[in-house]
């Protein structure tokens, strides 16, 4: 029976090639899109899962109170690990202090490469179950050892055995390669951990022990629980460890910020990383849901095409149903037949969709910044695909199956079978559904891009053009900055040079411990700070509102602040110039200038109160350079590189432009926008395939009517209008539903941004006009053809 | 032996608060081995009666007994089984499945009756032989003449050995020579024991039968 059904289905497909093409292509595109989304969701959900100790690994986070707001972060003091080990040893297998993963220059003889890696305590090798290619996991116990990932080892020692070789990390540290481990999974938070150096090495070289206390949250703390330990219980146990220690160490900032510790399990790092007011409120999981829903919708759109096209040609198949019933077919056998036809189509579509996925994966990987591949060898994959096909086949095939099989043979064979009013009603509903989804996606896409554009056009408050920087790698550069500046300025293409601790495009450092006249004693204040040398403000061309810039002519400027307008409001100062601000033990600073607010963090956020401090010392990390005039860049760069190599011969010369740094703020949203465009286009494409097919059937069904109308004198344009009207009305109805829906959702999306665009009316008009234009183009083809048909022909055909 | 019996059978449609009768008080007894022709003008209810007898259509009042079973009390499923077992249908416009070859069209009823593949093969071969259409077995309906199509239609109706063959103007679309051949075939089948009820306009064709029923406005006259 099944074989017979499939044979018939196959012949049916071959016979109506155009129809089959629409059906299969639509389904294949829909399936490919949902497969891609499925792969992406799988990759998101399986993030970090390749680690054996996935269930037992956690990161210690702390929630502190700043300015009445709770802020949760991963950074911890170096003393925490020891305290946890001492007091709660029976709960933890490993407690590990680690620096933040960053780029370091690795040097072996003449080979110099920059790789990202980390300084970590030895237990990390067991925690991450490193697979050693050479050496052993406990090699990291030796504070002069370093472990390299396979790819780093290959890059640094292309033709030699890395084991035992002495390499240089950065400029100040030396370590011996004592192990090579297999690259860690890309789909994990440790994917960029391409070397692991001993934490002790960094600690000794940087003399942290002597310098840093419980108040310096410079590091991260990872733990691995004893097997079977209850993470919530342990998390509760360690709650006050930092608070108690910071209080007994005599640091008075502790009681103000009230740090509360908790364990954040590895299973939540990736998808549940956002904290608001100390509470975990999700994170990337929102996107997983969003795209999951989009995937299901796109698949539904494709299934709807299948249903619509099947019911549209039901008039043709009604006769077949009638005959089959008169020669003894039961209803169930017909349902089975139509379902098997649907499954055949789905199977074909699936094969095509796999090809589409293979072709689209590189592009999609690029878009999502992932390295996804089809897991051919995974039985779960095949099982899911089977389920996926059954699901799609059932959704797509069930309606036609149940609908067609319920025809009464006597009436269909007699020819009194009406044009299936019920079915065309449902078809209308389904088309409206399709276009509602498509229009919502169009509006969403436009809004995302409008928001990005809006933020891009936000006045910066400084001039980011022709501004570049290079990092300061050695104390020599820092100490001899003035000399270096003078030598740089010798080139006529360089306008100004100033050093700073953070970049103006991202002033991520914040400080507290300030007091001033009139400050509310209960206020636990926090300011962003930027330390820089003379000339920094003039170089970036900030707008001075009041007072003056730092100047070599004023000797007291090392104890002076320039503040932004937000800071003035934040501090509640009437006349800021000349006010004194006490900063902990650092002394009293005088406010000498007020500058206009600048976008120094995310362009979507509110400008934070910021202090600018004159500084020539150990915090300086970047040399900023303003190039004078366009076209001088190459000349300037050559000069800069020469000076750089003169004063820092061991490092690689790297530089970047501030405007490029700034552009990174838009990466996430732009990616989101591109994905939304991608899926919106797919949705429109599928919906259009659907109404293209439908309009063909409508035109065919009404051939006789059109013939008669023409004989009676109807004009071609009138007929085209007649044939298109129904679809236009449907699309208008869709827009009516889509506009409030998308308004609601886009409003809640934009709630995340402080600086946001308006959802203006023209977006809706544009979506409406766009949807209508697309509909008319799609439907118009068949309407046009049908209307131009010679009536003699169409009437004779009856 | 009694094959079927209709007692006071009515069928109507509701139109604007009025009942329009399609069949009115039909009483009919059919013995096995009869060859009955139903005649009457267009719209007199001939086809409706045939469809009711063939269980393709419902009726609103009255009784219908088929081989001792009360059809009016039977559930859809049992009725379908009864139908599948004992009744074959032949149409004016043949109603072959366009997508299937002659052989496959013949095989279709057997599939629905769940015959084994080997049995199906034998029965189809037998039928092709009997109707002398072996050479056409791999052709599609559109490749056959009208008479040949109707032959296939009859062969398909007969393949599962029905007791009752219902034919709705079987020669309506055929030329006179083809029509005669079909009627001869019916006569021969009837002689072999198949009960036949046909709807026809032609007195000549009706004459092949043993009894004529005349319908007018849904009523037997």
Interface residues (C-beta under 8 A of the other chain):
Chain A: X1 X4 X8 X11 X12 X15 X319 X320 X322 X323 X324 X325 X326 X327 X328 X329 X330 X333 X408 X409 X410 X413 X414
Chain B: X47 X51 X54 X56 X57 X77 X80 X83 X84 X89 X91 X95 X96 X97 X99 X100 X104 X107 X108 X109 X111 X112 X113 X156 X157 X160
